[in-house]
Amino acid sequence: MKKSDLIKRSHSSGVSSFLGKLDRMPAVREGGKRGRLVFSMDATASREPMWDRACRIQRQMFEVTESLGGLNIQLCYYHGFDIFYSYPWVSKASTLLGQMSEVCCMAGHTQIYKVLEHALSQTRKQKVNAVVFIGDYMEENASTLCGLSGQLGMLGVPVFIFHEGGETGAEKIFRRMASLSGGAYCQFDAGSADFLAELLGAVAVYAAGGRKALDDYSRKHGKGVLLLTDQMNRG
């Protein structure tokens, strides 16, 4: 079997598992309210190529939720020495892209715990429907991260972790964090921007309208999305 076939099979399995998790989740917002999603990324030095790719694909998260009443997204990131920053909530792709374009990746240790603490603070002020985290490594206390993830789960805020590269030490903790929060974990690689975009779109649709919205979206849009939901339904 070719290496490319193995990668495709891995992605297929990852999509099925990830969207299967969405399948079991309840609706996430009350009628008439825009969904709210915290979009967080590791902006340490190793993440610069991924940051560039994310800038290109982030528009899809807004486009796929317009018919559902829209989605508000808050960008946050960490980098350098103890630097964590969160932007104001936005409702337009162009505004989010402008925010992302301002960020410079900088060497430093991971600060995932700050992402989780921030999400807890935000949802206590006004309900957050989902958290997305994109990263590759974890250099923190696992018990702290799992404890914070569990708190988010108790408040009904699932964390969706997109793990680039699949480093085994981080994978174990990331999977546990996603599980404790009621979210999901999925791996991707540097050559799978379309794969990542599809899954980010799925989470955005879920955050904006819940499971029914995700089903409706899969029926009305491209073959790629239909393929993903078909796999999910078989799983």
CORPE-V109731 format. One record per pair of residues at least 12 apart in sequence whose ideal C-beta (glycine too) atoms are under 6 Angstrom apart, sorted by the first residue. I is the first residue (numbers start at 1). J is the second residue. Records with the same first field share a line. If there is no record, write none. Layout:
I->J, J
This chain:
11->195
14->186, 187
15->228, 231
16->231, 232, 235
18->184, 186
19->228, 232
20->232, 235
21->184
22->206
23->232
27->210
28->129, 210
29->129
34->69, 70, 72
35->71, 129, 207, 208
36->72, 128, 129
37->73, 130, 207
38->74, 119, 128, 131
39->73, 75, 132
40->76, 115, 133
41->77, 134
42->135
43->77, 79, 103, 105
44->79, 108
45->105, 107
47->105
48->105
50->164
51->105
53->193
55->100
57->197
58->96
59->93
60->197, 201
61->200, 204
62->93
64->201, 204, 205
65->204, 208
68->208, 209, 213
70->91
71->204, 208
72->89, 91
73->90, 96
74->89
75->87, 99
76->118
77->103
78->111, 114
79->106, 108
80->106, 108
81->108
84->111, 114
86->118
87->99
109->139
110->137, 138, 139, 140
112->140, 145
113->140, 144, 145
116->148
119->131
120->151
123->155, 157
128->157
129->207
130->158, 203, 207
131->159
132->160
133->161
134->162
136->164, 165
137->167, 170
138->170, 173
142->173
145->177
146->176, 180
149->177, 180, 181
150->180
152->181
153->180, 181, 182
158->181, 182, 183
159->178, 181, 183
160->183, 184, 203
161->174, 178, 185
162->186
163->187
164->188
166->187
186->199
198->224
205->217
